[in-house]
């Protein structure tokens, strides 16, 4: 299950999608089925501070938090418990929690 943090300064979650799909392709080519991918807001330390304070996710200077990582862990454990899905990958966005539409 590919996972990443993203600052989402310009387009929010969608900035992470190409990287998640790219990594997912490596897994798939190695025979590892990708059933989900996860992106959560995370600080972008090597850029102008406005990326971390005025982007689509708002102020993310303290992200990912312990709560963010617990949610990632919960999604991974749930996916393991459910097993592989016949329909393949289910990309879920962080829209509810992070207020992106």
C-alpha atoms as an extended CHARMM CRD file, in Angstrom:
* protein
*
       101  EXT
         1         1  UNK       CA              0.0000000000        0.0000000000        0.0000000000  PROA      1               0.0000000000
         2         2  UNK       CA              1.8540000000        3.1130000000       -1.1880000000  PROA      2               0.0000000000
         3         3  UNK       CA              1.8730000000        5.9230000000        1.3630000000  PROA      3               0.0000000000
         4         4  UNK       CA              3.1740000000        9.4700000000        1.2080000000  PROA      4               0.0000000000
         5         5  UNK       CA              2.8920000000       12.8660000000        2.7510000000  PROA      5               0.0000000000
         6         6  UNK       CA              2.1380000000       15.8510000000        0.5620000000  PROA      6               0.0000000000
         7         7  UNK       CA              1.9260000000       19.5750000000        1.1190000000  PROA      7               0.0000000000
         8         8  UNK       CA             -0.8280000000       20.0050000000       -1.4570000000  PROA      8               0.0000000000
         9         9  UNK       CA              0.1000000000       23.6430000000       -1.9320000000  PROA      9               0.0000000000
        10        10  UNK       CA             -1.3930000000       23.9750000000       -5.3980000000  PROA      10              0.0000000000
        11        11  UNK       CA             -3.9240000000       21.2330000000       -6.0630000000  PROA      11              0.0000000000
        12        12  UNK       CA             -4.2070000000       19.4660000000       -2.7130000000  PROA      12              0.0000000000
        13        13  UNK       CA             -4.3630000000       15.6930000000       -2.6510000000  PROA      13              0.0000000000
        14        14  UNK       CA             -4.0830000000       15.4440000000       -6.4300000000  PROA      14              0.0000000000
        15        15  UNK       CA             -0.4150000000       16.4370000000       -6.2010000000  PROA      15              0.0000000000
        16        16  UNK       CA              0.3110000000       13.0830000000       -4.5460000000  PROA      16              0.0000000000
        17        17  UNK       CA             -1.5570000000       10.9010000000       -7.0400000000  PROA      17              0.0000000000
        18        18  UNK       CA              1.1860000000       10.6290000000       -9.7250000000  PROA      18              0.0000000000
        19        19  UNK       CA              3.8040000000        9.5990000000       -7.1540000000  PROA      19              0.0000000000
        20        20  UNK       CA              1.4910000000        7.0850000000       -5.4970000000  PROA      20              0.0000000000
        21        21  UNK       CA              0.6250000000        5.5320000000       -8.8590000000  PROA      21              0.0000000000
        22        22  UNK       CA              4.3010000000        5.4800000000       -9.8820000000  PROA      22              0.0000000000
        23        23  UNK       CA              5.3010000000        3.6130000000       -6.7200000000  PROA      23              0.0000000000
        24        24  UNK       CA              2.2610000000        1.3660000000       -7.0720000000  PROA      24              0.0000000000
        25        25  UNK       CA              3.4650000000        0.3290000000      -10.5230000000  PROA      25              0.0000000000
        26        26  UNK       CA              6.7480000000       -0.9130000000       -9.0410000000  PROA      26              0.0000000000
        27        27  UNK       CA              4.8120000000       -3.0030000000       -6.5270000000  PROA      27              0.0000000000
        28        28  UNK       CA              2.4710000000       -4.3610000000       -9.2010000000  PROA      28              0.0000000000
        29        29  UNK       CA              5.3840000000       -5.2820000000      -11.4940000000  PROA      29              0.0000000000
        30        30  UNK       CA              6.8710000000       -7.2740000000       -8.6110000000  PROA      30              0.0000000000
        31        31  UNK       CA              3.5950000000       -9.1400000000       -8.1510000000  PROA      31              0.0000000000
        32        32  UNK       CA              2.4740000000       -7.1630000000       -5.0970000000  PROA      32              0.0000000000
        33        33  UNK       CA             -1.1630000000       -6.2260000000       -5.5110000000  PROA      33              0.0000000000
        34        34  UNK       CA             -1.9520000000       -2.6200000000       -4.6360000000  PROA      34              0.0000000000
        35        35  UNK       CA             -5.4240000000       -2.3450000000       -3.1270000000  PROA      35              0.0000000000
        36        36  UNK       CA             -5.2410000000        1.2290000000       -1.8610000000  PROA      36              0.0000000000
        37        37  UNK       CA             -2.9200000000        4.1900000000       -1.5580000000  PROA      37              0.0000000000
        38        38  UNK       CA             -2.7230000000        6.8100000000        1.1360000000  PROA      38              0.0000000000
        39        39  UNK       CA             -1.6620000000       10.4420000000        1.1720000000  PROA      39              0.0000000000
        40        40  UNK       CA             -1.8020000000       12.6890000000        4.2130000000  PROA      40              0.0000000000
        41        41  UNK       CA             -0.7460000000       16.3120000000        4.6160000000  PROA      41              0.0000000000
        42        42  UNK       CA              2.8800000000       16.7630000000        5.5620000000  PROA      42              0.0000000000
        43        43  UNK       CA              5.2700000000       19.6740000000        5.8660000000  PROA      43              0.0000000000
        44        44  UNK       CA              7.4050000000       20.5340000000        2.8450000000  PROA      44              0.0000000000
        45        45  UNK       CA             10.6090000000       21.5980000000        4.6200000000  PROA      45              0.0000000000
        46        46  UNK       CA             12.6710000000       22.7830000000        1.6520000000  PROA      46              0.0000000000
        47        47  UNK       CA             10.4170000000       25.4700000000        0.2220000000  PROA      47              0.0000000000
        48        48  UNK       CA              8.8930000000       28.8420000000        0.8750000000  PROA      48              0.0000000000
        49        49  UNK       CA              6.9500000000       28.8030000000        4.1520000000  PROA      49              0.0000000000
        50        50  UNK       CA              3.7270000000       29.7800000000        2.3460000000  PROA      50              0.0000000000
        51        51  UNK       CA              3.5050000000       26.2270000000        0.9590000000  PROA      51              0.0000000000
        52        52  UNK       CA              3.0820000000       25.0300000000        4.5460000000  PROA      52              0.0000000000
        53        53  UNK       CA              0.7320000000       27.7560000000        5.7060000000  PROA      53              0.0000000000
        54        54  UNK       CA             -1.3940000000       28.9200000000        2.7630000000  PROA      54              0.0000000000
        55        55  UNK       CA             -1.9780000000       25.8500000000        0.5950000000  PROA      55              0.0000000000
        56        56  UNK       CA             -5.1610000000       23.8660000000        0.1370000000  PROA      56              0.0000000000
        57        57  UNK       CA             -4.6120000000       21.9800000000        3.4020000000  PROA      57              0.0000000000
        58        58  UNK       CA             -4.0970000000       25.1810000000        5.4000000000  PROA      58              0.0000000000
        59        59  UNK       CA             -1.3920000000       25.2370000000        8.0700000000  PROA      59              0.0000000000
        60        60  UNK       CA              0.4900000000       21.9290000000        7.9560000000  PROA      60              0.0000000000
        61        61  UNK       CA              3.6940000000       22.8390000000        9.7870000000  PROA      61              0.0000000000
        62        62  UNK       CA              3.0770000000       20.1240000000       12.3930000000  PROA      62              0.0000000000
        63        63  UNK       CA              2.0020000000       17.3880000000        9.9640000000  PROA      63              0.0000000000
        64        64  UNK       CA              1.9070000000       14.4700000000        9.8210000000  PROA      64              0.0000000000
        65        65  UNK       CA              0.7970000000       14.2010000000       13.4280000000  PROA      65              0.0000000000
        66        66  UNK       CA              0.6280000000       11.0850000000       15.5830000000  PROA      66              0.0000000000
        67        67  UNK       CA             -3.1180000000       11.0230000000       14.8390000000  PROA      67              0.0000000000
        68        68  UNK       CA             -2.4100000000       11.0980000000       11.0740000000  PROA      68              0.0000000000
        69        69  UNK       CA             -0.0620000000        8.1360000000       11.4210000000  PROA      69              0.0000000000
        70        70  UNK       CA             -2.5690000000        6.2070000000       13.5610000000  PROA      70              0.0000000000
        71        71  UNK       CA             -5.1620000000        6.7150000000       10.8230000000  PROA      71              0.0000000000
        72        72  UNK       CA             -2.7140000000        5.4160000000        8.2190000000  PROA      72              0.0000000000
        73        73  UNK       CA             -2.0240000000        2.3980000000       10.4110000000  PROA      73              0.0000000000
        74        74  UNK       CA             -5.7590000000        1.7920000000       10.8160000000  PROA      74              0.0000000000
        75        75  UNK       CA             -6.3460000000        1.8740000000        7.0630000000  PROA      75              0.0000000000
        76        76  UNK       CA             -3.4820000000       -0.5320000000        6.4570000000  PROA      76              0.0000000000
        77        77  UNK       CA             -4.7300000000       -2.9550000000        9.1170000000  PROA      77              0.0000000000
        78        78  UNK       CA             -8.2670000000       -2.7710000000        7.7060000000  PROA      78              0.0000000000
        79        79  UNK       CA             -6.9810000000       -3.5040000000        4.1870000000  PROA      79              0.0000000000
        80        80  UNK       CA             -4.9940000000       -6.4820000000        5.4790000000  PROA      80              0.0000000000
        81        81  UNK       CA             -8.0380000000       -7.7720000000        7.3320000000  PROA      81              0.0000000000
        82        82  UNK       CA            -10.2960000000       -7.4480000000        4.2510000000  PROA      82              0.0000000000
        83        83  UNK       CA             -7.7570000000       -9.0440000000        1.9350000000  PROA      83              0.0000000000
        84        84  UNK       CA             -7.3330000000       -8.3020000000       -1.7690000000  PROA      84              0.0000000000
        85        85  UNK       CA            -10.3630000000       -6.8500000000       -3.4880000000  PROA      85              0.0000000000
        86        86  UNK       CA            -11.4460000000       -8.1790000000       -6.8380000000  PROA      86              0.0000000000
        87        87  UNK       CA            -11.8400000000       -4.6540000000       -8.2020000000  PROA      87              0.0000000000
        88        88  UNK       CA             -8.2600000000       -3.6020000000       -7.4950000000  PROA      88              0.0000000000
        89        89  UNK       CA             -7.0860000000       -0.2830000000       -6.1300000000  PROA      89              0.0000000000
        90        90  UNK       CA             -9.4560000000        2.0510000000       -4.3640000000  PROA      90              0.0000000000
        91        91  UNK       CA             -7.9750000000        5.5250000000       -4.1470000000  PROA      91              0.0000000000
        92        92  UNK       CA             -9.4620000000        7.3880000000       -1.2440000000  PROA      92              0.0000000000
        93        93  UNK       CA             -8.9220000000       11.0640000000       -0.7460000000  PROA      93              0.0000000000
        94        94  UNK       CA             -8.4710000000       12.9630000000        2.4720000000  PROA      94              0.0000000000
        95        95  UNK       CA            -11.4190000000       15.2330000000        1.6280000000  PROA      95              0.0000000000
        96        96  UNK       CA            -13.5240000000       14.9170000000        4.7440000000  PROA      96              0.0000000000
        97        97  UNK       CA            -10.7760000000       15.4470000000        7.2780000000  PROA      97              0.0000000000
        98        98  UNK       CA             -8.7800000000       18.0610000000        5.4140000000  PROA      98              0.0000000000
        99        99  UNK       CA            -11.6100000000       20.0390000000        3.8810000000  PROA      99              0.0000000000
       100       100  UNK       CA            -10.5480000000       19.7380000000        0.2600000000  PROA      100             0.0000000000
       101       101  UNK       CA            -13.2310000000       19.4780000000       -2.3950000000  PROA      101             0.0000000000
